[in-house]
């Protein structure tokens, strides 16, 4: 299975003044229930990146958002970056974030 990053929502990185990063850096958000539950916690994912290259994304580290005042810690999903073996050092840095089931995209946007 290969995941096409162009099929999912891209959130461009922004500077402190709100302008979009000109390199094209950002995050692609993937809802696990849309992409398939076999992606849950994978160490690597085969993807077609936003420029059309077939590459490998690795990681799969669990990501939590905490609310210090409320004392809560919510599991948001898994984070991936392009594997060093296929990374285009001149290309944009794009994080792949797979949202856990039930974690709303709007909640992620509120923390990013």
C-alpha positions in Angstrom: 0.0 0.0 0.0 1.3 3.5 -0.9 -0.2 6.6 0.6 -0.5 9.6 -1.8 0.2 12.7 0.2 -1.6 14.9 -2.3 -4.9 13.2 -1.4 -4.8 14.7 2.1 -4.9 18.1 3.8 -1.6 20.0 3.6 -0.9 22.6 6.3 1.9 24.9 5.2 4.4 26.1 7.9 4.0 29.8 8.7 6.5 32.4 9.9 5.8 34.4 13.0 4.3 37.1 10.9 1.8 34.6 9.4 3.4 34.3 6.0 3.7 30.9 4.4 7.1 29.3 4.2 8.3 29.6 0.6 10.1 26.3 0.6 6.9 24.4 0.9 7.5 23.0 4.4 4.5 21.8 6.3 2.4 18.9 7.6 0.1 16.5 5.8 -2.8 15.4 8.0 -4.2 11.9 7.5 -7.2 10.6 9.3 -6.6 6.9 10.2 -10.2 5.9 9.6 -9.9 7.3 6.0 -6.5 5.9 5.2 -6.9 2.4 6.8 -6.3 1.1 10.2 -3.3 -0.9 9.1 -1.3 2.4 9.3 -1.8 2.5 13.1 1.7 2.7 14.7 3.6 1.5 11.6 7.4 2.3 11.8 7.5 3.2 8.1 5.0 4.1 5.4 5.5 4.0 1.6 4.2 7.3 0.2 4.0 9.3 -3.0 5.1 12.7 -1.9 3.6 16.0 -3.0 6.0 16.3 -5.9 5.2 12.8 -7.2 8.2 10.9 -5.9 7.9 7.4 -4.3 9.6 7.6 -1.0 9.6 6.1 2.5 8.4 8.0 5.6 9.6 6.6 8.9 9.1 7.3 12.6 5.7 6.4 14.0 6.4 8.1 17.3 3.3 8.6 19.4 2.3 12.3 19.8 0.4 13.6 22.8 -0.9 17.1 23.4 -1.0 18.2 27.0 -3.0 20.8 28.9 -1.0 21.7 31.9 -3.8 23.6 33.6 -6.3 20.8 33.2 -3.7 18.1 33.8 -4.7 16.2 30.7 -2.7 14.4 28.1 -4.5 13.4 24.8 -3.1 10.9 22.3 -3.3 12.7 18.9 -1.6 10.2 16.6 1.7 9.2 15.0 4.4 11.4 13.4 6.5 10.6 10.4 9.2 12.3 8.3 10.9 11.3 5.1 13.5 8.6 5.6 17.1 9.7 5.3 17.7 7.2 2.4 15.2 9.0 0.1 15.3 12.6 1.5 15.7 15.4 -1.0 17.8 17.9 0.9 16.8 20.7 -1.4 13.1 19.9 -1.2 10.6 20.9 1.4 10.4 19.2 4.8 7.0 17.7 5.1 5.8 15.9 8.2 3.2 13.2 7.8 0.8 13.1 10.8 -1.6 10.2 11.1 -4.5 11.2 13.4 -5.6 8.6 15.9 -9.3 7.4 15.7 -11.6 9.9 17.2 -9.0 12.7 17.4 -10.5 15.6 15.4 -8.5 17.5 12.8 -9.8 20.8 14.4 -8.2 19.7 17.7 -4.9 19.2 16.0 -5.2 22.6 14.4 -5.7 24.2 17.8 -2.4 22.8 19.0 -0.2 23.3 16.0 
